[in-house]
Amino acid sequence: MKRIYLDNASTSFPKAPETAEAIAKYITEGCINLYRTESREAENGFDILFSLRQMLSALFAYPHPECIAFTRNITEAMNWIIKGIFHKGDHVIVSSNEHNAVMRPLVQTGLEFSRIPSDKCGFNDYSSLENLIGSNTKAIILNAGGNVSGALQDLTIPAEIARKHNLLFIVDTAQASPYMDINMEELGIAALGFTGHKGFLGPEGTGGMILRRDIAKTISPLIAGGTGSESDSEDIPHTLPERLTPGTENLPGLAGLEHSMKWTLARKKELCDHIRKMTELLYEEILSIKGLKTVGAPIESSRTGILSITSDKKDIAEIAALLLERGNIETRVGLHCAPSAHKSLGTFPTGTLRFSPGPFTTNDEIEYTGMLLEEIMNE
């Protein structure tokens, strides 16, 4: 039975064409431990990282590629940002739509936080944001794209407020990139987390962060170790990007990401338009089925390709199981690591059944999904 993959918000599939070949080529032809091994292959490894930093620097409009650090995923990046910058007693402001990649490190480290309220569609309500600022407030941390609602947030208002009150503005772009334009310099973003395996169509185990230069030079590393530079000292290196790259990097994965990012960015508008078209088609299918209800950002609003549904007729976990059993249709059901977002949407504690078409989803797959959903709901 053909696999129908509708969970691109978790990880993209298929990956960009020839991503696997790029990884295999690096492993079989160019494996090198940068800054360590004297080898002619080192140039290829440096070229991969240079290319990635240049693309990310251009995409997010930040002219300091040396301030980009690569991590296993955006969760590690957001942990590093939070644990490396803030201290107990500090207060930060978050939205009611944050992922646990932000909320759990805040709770773990005992940082104080306040939540910006959200409307019933998953959009932040900034009307009372300034009232949340206290004497110990250090930052505003926001998810640019909701992983439950699909809502793409307005970042200009919190950026202005952060600038006015001399707060750090930190952004999680996991669901928003590369389809939402984010200009770090214009918005005054101090730190930004990104992931490689979702919108960039790259391999899992890749991601990172971009830091304002003064922060990159002073942030406390999440992990300390060998960098291959300044090895005469047991202190953290001072040079960038070396002070942000302890240990051996995931160069096979980054070789795959460099390839997939080139492919994706060259087709950004085309891919975004296709995902939008597939999302709208799926929305129309769901709208015609009794017993199903969509939640989150309206289809005509600024949004990603995420569609979350609930049902007052059938258990959503049962619907997900039947879609997989009968049609090999892969979705995600539950709370999606964002309990506060579900409380805002009124879907806590049950959660939602989430569909997220990707750039390779076809009309036939969407129509078949709609047909099978209708069959399940009519039983």
LOLUM-731663 format. One record per residue (C-alpha): y, z, x; chain. Coordinates in steps of 0.1 Angstrom, whole numbers, plus 2048, in hexadecimal, padded with zeros to 3 digits. Example, Ala and Ser with C-alpha at 12.3 -4.5 7.8 and 13.67 -1.06 7.14 Angstrom:
REM LOLUM-731663
- 7D3,84E,87B,A
- 7F5,847,889,A
This chain:
REM LOLUM-731663
- 800,800,800,A
- 822,7F6,80E,A
- 838,813,81A,A
- 859,815,807,A
- 870,82C,81B,A
- 88D,83B,808,A
- 895,859,81E,A
- 8AE,84B,838,A
- 8C4,86A,834,A
- 8A8,87D,846,A
- 8A2,863,861,A
- 8A6,83D,860,A
- 888,826,85C,A
- 882,80B,868,A
- 896,810,887,A
- 8AD,7F4,894,A
- 898,7D6,89F,A
- 88A,7D9,8C3,A
- 893,7FE,8C7,A
- 86F,806,8CF,A
- 86F,7EA,8E9,A
- 88F,7F8,8F9,A
- 87E,81B,8FC,A
- 85E,80B,90A,A
- 871,7F6,923,A
- 883,815,931,A
- 862,829,933,A
- 84E,80D,944,A
- 869,7FD,95A,A
- 886,815,960,A
- 87C,83A,95E,A
- 893,84E,973,A
- 8A0,872,975,A
- 8C6,86C,979,A
- 8DA,87E,993,A
- 8B9,888,9A4,A
- 8A2,86B,9AF,A
- 8AF,852,9C9,A
- 8A4,832,9B7,A
- 8B1,80F,9B0,A
- 8A9,816,98B,A
- 8C4,830,989,A
- 8DE,815,981,A
- 8CC,80C,961,A
- 8CC,831,956,A
- 8F1,834,95D,A
- 8F8,814,94B,A
- 8E6,821,92B,A
- 8FA,841,92B,A
- 91B,82F,933,A
- 915,815,917,A
- 90D,831,8FE,A
- 92C,845,907,A
- 942,826,905,A
- 935,81D,8E2,A
- 939,841,8D5,A
- 95B,844,8E5,A
- 967,824,8D3,A
- 956,82D,8B2,A
- 967,84F,8B0,A
- 987,843,8C1,A
- 986,85D,8DC,A
- 98F,850,8FF,A
- 97B,869,913,A
- 957,85E,915,A
- 950,878,930,A
- 954,892,914,A
- 934,886,902,A
- 915,89B,906,A
- 8F2,88F,8F9,A
- 8DB,8A8,8E8,A
- 8BA,8A7,8D5,A
- 8CB,8A4,8B4,A
- 8EB,8AC,8A2,A
- 8DD,8CF,899,A
- 8DD,8D7,8BE,A
- 900,8C9,8C2,A
- 90E,8DE,8A6,A
- 8FD,8FD,8B3,A
- 90C,8F6,8D5,A
- 92F,8F1,8C7,A
- 92D,911,8B2,A
- 91C,927,8CC,A
- 930,919,8E9,A
- 953,91D,8DB,A
- 953,93B,8C3,A
- 94D,960,8C7,A
- 945,97D,8B0,A
- 964,987,89D,A
- 970,963,89A,A
- 973,954,877,A
- 96D,930,86E,A
- 971,91C,84E,A
- 955,905,841,A
- 94F,8F1,822,A
- 937,8FA,806,A
- 923,8DA,80F,A
- 918,8E4,833,A
- 8F6,8DD,841,A
- 8E2,8FA,850,A
- 8E9,8EA,872,A
- 90B,8FB,86E,A
- 904,918,858,A
- 8E6,927,86A,A
- 8F7,92A,88C,A
- 915,939,87B,A
- 8FF,954,86B,A
- 8EA,958,88A,A
- 908,960,8A0,A
- 919,976,886,A
- 938,961,883,A
- 94E,967,865,A
- 953,949,84E,A
- 963,93E,82D,A
- 959,921,818,A
- 96F,905,80A,A
- 965,901,7E6,A
- 955,8E0,7DA,A
- 957,8CE,7B9,A
- 938,8C5,7A5,A
- 935,8A4,7B6,A
- 934,8B2,7DA,A
- 958,8AB,7E4,A
- 96C,8C6,7F6,A
- 988,8D6,7E3,A
- 9A3,8DC,7FD,A
- 9BD,8EC,7E5,A
- 9B6,90F,7F1,A
- 9AD,907,815,A
- 9CC,917,825,A
- 9C5,937,812,A
- 9A5,93B,825,A
- 9B6,93D,847,A
- 9B8,95F,856,A
- 9C5,96E,877,A
- 9A3,969,888,A
- 99C,946,87A,A
- 994,92E,897,A
- 987,90E,887,A
- 97F,8F8,869,A
- 95C,8EA,86B,A
- 953,8CE,852,A
- 936,8B8,849,A
- 945,894,845,A
- 92A,888,82E,A
- 915,89D,816,A
- 8EF,89A,81B,A
- 8E9,8A4,7F6,A
- 907,895,7E4,A
- 90D,877,7F9,A
- 933,87F,7F8,A
- 948,873,815,A
- 963,88D,81A,A
- 989,888,81F,A
- 98F,895,842,A
- 9B4,88F,844,A
- 9BE,8AE,830,A
- 9AA,8C7,844,A
- 9B5,8B6,864,A
- 9D9,8BB,85A,A
- 9D4,8DF,851,A
- 9C0,8E6,872,A
- 9DD,8D6,886,A
- 9F7,8EA,873,A
- 9E6,90B,879,A
- 9D9,903,89D,A
- 9B5,904,892,A
- 998,8F1,8A2,A
- 98C,8D5,88B,A
- 966,8CF,88F,A
- 952,8B3,87D,A
- 92D,8AE,876,A
- 928,888,872,A
- 902,888,86C,A
- 903,875,84B,A
- 925,864,84F,A
- 920,850,86F,A
- 924,834,876,A
- 92F,829,853,A
- 94E,840,850,A
- 96B,839,867,A
- 973,859,87A,A
- 990,859,893,A
- 98E,878,8A9,A
- 9B1,875,8B7,A
- 9C3,86E,896,A
- 9B1,88A,885,A
- 9B4,8A2,8A2,A
- 98F,8A9,8A3,A
- 986,8C2,8BE,A
- 960,8BD,8BC,A
- 949,8A5,8AA,A
- 923,8A4,8A6,A
- 910,884,8A2,A
- 8EB,87B,89E,A
- 8D9,85C,8AA,A
- 8BC,859,892,A
- 8CD,854,870,A
- 8E9,83B,86C,A
- 8E7,82E,890,A
- 8C2,825,889,A
- 8B7,834,8AA,A
- 89A,84A,8B4,A
- 896,86E,8AA,A
- 89E,887,8C5,A
- 8C0,878,8CC,A
- 8E3,884,8C3,A
- 900,896,8D3,A
- 924,8A1,8D1,A
- 947,895,8DC,A
- 95E,8B0,8E7,A
- 984,8B1,8ED,A
- 988,8B0,913,A
- 995,8D4,916,A
- 977,8E1,902,A
- 95E,8CB,916,A
- 96B,8DB,936,A
- 968,8FF,929,A
- 94D,901,90F,A
- 930,918,917,A
- 911,903,91B,A
- 8F5,90A,902,A
- 8DC,905,91E,A
- 8E4,907,943,A
- 8D0,8F8,960,A
- 8CD,8DD,979,A
- 8E5,8BF,975,A
- 8DF,8AE,997,A
- 903,8B5,99F,A
- 915,8D1,9B1,A
- 8F3,8DE,9BB,A
- 901,8F4,9D6,A
- 90D,90C,9BA,A
- 8FB,921,9A0,A
- 919,91F,989,A
- 91D,905,96D,A
- 92B,8E4,97C,A
- 94F,8DC,976,A
- 94D,8B6,974,A
- 948,8A2,954,A
- 931,897,945,A
- 91A,8A9,95E,A
- 923,8CD,952,A
- 917,8C2,92F,A
- 8F5,8B3,93A,A
- 8DE,8CF,947,A
- 8B9,8C5,94D,A
- 8AA,8A3,949,A
- 8B8,88E,92C,A
- 8A3,87B,913,A
- 8AA,85A,923,A
- 88E,847,912,A
- 89D,852,8F0,A
- 8C0,84A,8FC,A
- 8B5,828,907,A
- 8A9,822,8E4,A
- 8C9,830,8D5,A
- 8DE,81A,8EC,A
- 8CC,7FB,8DF,A
- 8CC,806,8BA,A
- 8F1,810,8BB,A
- 8FB,7EE,8C9,A
- 8E7,7DD,8AD,A
- 8F5,7F3,892,A
- 91A,7F3,89C,A
- 919,7CD,89F,A
- 90F,7CB,87A,A
- 920,7EB,86D,A
- 931,7DC,84E,A
- 913,7C6,845,A
- 8FC,7E4,846,A
- 914,7FB,833,A
- 918,7E1,818,A
- 8F3,7DC,814,A
- 8EC,802,811,A
- 908,804,7F7,A
- 8F8,7E8,7E4,A
- 8D5,7F8,7E4,A
- 8E4,819,7DA,A
- 8F6,80A,7BD,A
- 8D7,7F8,7B2,A
- 8C2,817,7B4,A
- 8DD,82A,7A0,A
- 8DB,810,784,A
- 8B5,814,783,A
- 8B7,83A,781,A
- 8D3,839,767,A
- 8BC,826,74F,A
- 8A0,83F,751,A
- 89F,85C,738,A
- 89A,87E,746,A
- 8AB,877,768,A
- 8CE,881,772,A
- 8E1,878,792,A
- 8F6,893,7A3,A
- 910,891,7BE,A
- 92B,878,7C6,A
- 932,85D,7AB,A
- 924,83B,7B4,A
- 946,82C,7B6,A
- 955,847,7CD,A
- 956,84A,7F2,A
- 932,851,7FA,A
- 913,84A,80F,A
- 8F2,83C,803,A
- 8E4,85D,7F7,A
- 8DA,861,7D3,A
- 8CE,883,7C7,A
- 8BD,888,7A5,A
- 8B1,8A4,78F,A
- 89C,8A3,76F,A
- 89A,8B9,751,A
- 87A,8A9,747,A
- 863,8AA,766,A
- 862,8BE,785,A
- 873,8AB,7A1,A
- 858,8B4,7BA,A
- 83E,8A5,7A3,A
- 853,885,7A0,A
- 855,883,7C6,A
- 830,888,7CA,A
- 828,86E,7B0,A
- 83F,854,7C0,A
- 82D,859,7E1,A
- 80A,85A,7D1,A
- 80E,83B,7BB,A
- 828,826,7CE,A
- 828,833,7F2,A
- 84D,839,7EC,A
- 85B,853,804,A
- 878,86A,7F9,A
- 883,88E,7FF,A
- 882,8AA,7E6,A
- 890,8CD,7E9,A
- 8AF,8DE,7F6,A
- 8B5,8C6,814,A
- 8BF,8E3,82C,A
- 8E0,8E7,818,A
- 8DD,904,7FF,A
- 902,908,7FB,A
- 906,8E4,7F2,A
- 8ED,8E8,7D6,A
- 8FF,906,7C9,A
- 91F,8F1,7C6,A
- 90C,8D5,7B5,A
- 8F9,8ED,79D,A
- 8D7,8E3,7AB,A
- 8CE,904,7BC,A
- 8B2,910,7C0,A
- 89E,8F2,7B3,A
- 8AF,8D8,7C9,A
- 8AF,8B3,7C3,A
- 899,895,7C9,A
- 8AC,880,7E2,A
- 8AB,85B,7E7,A
- 8BD,84A,805,A
- 8B9,825,809,A
- 8BF,816,82B,A
- 8CA,7F5,83A,A
- 8A7,7E6,837,A
- 8A0,7F0,813,A
- 89A,7D3,7FC,A
- 8A3,7CB,7D8,A
- 87D,7C9,7D0,A
- 878,7EC,7DE,A
- 894,7FA,7C9,A
- 888,7E9,7A9,A
- 864,7F4,7AF,A
- 870,818,7B4,A
- 883,816,793,A
- 865,808,781,A
- 84E,824,78E,A
- 868,83F,787,A
- 86A,833,763,A
- 844,832,760,A
- 842,856,76D,A
- 85D,863,757,A
- 84E,853,738,A
- 82C,864,73C,A
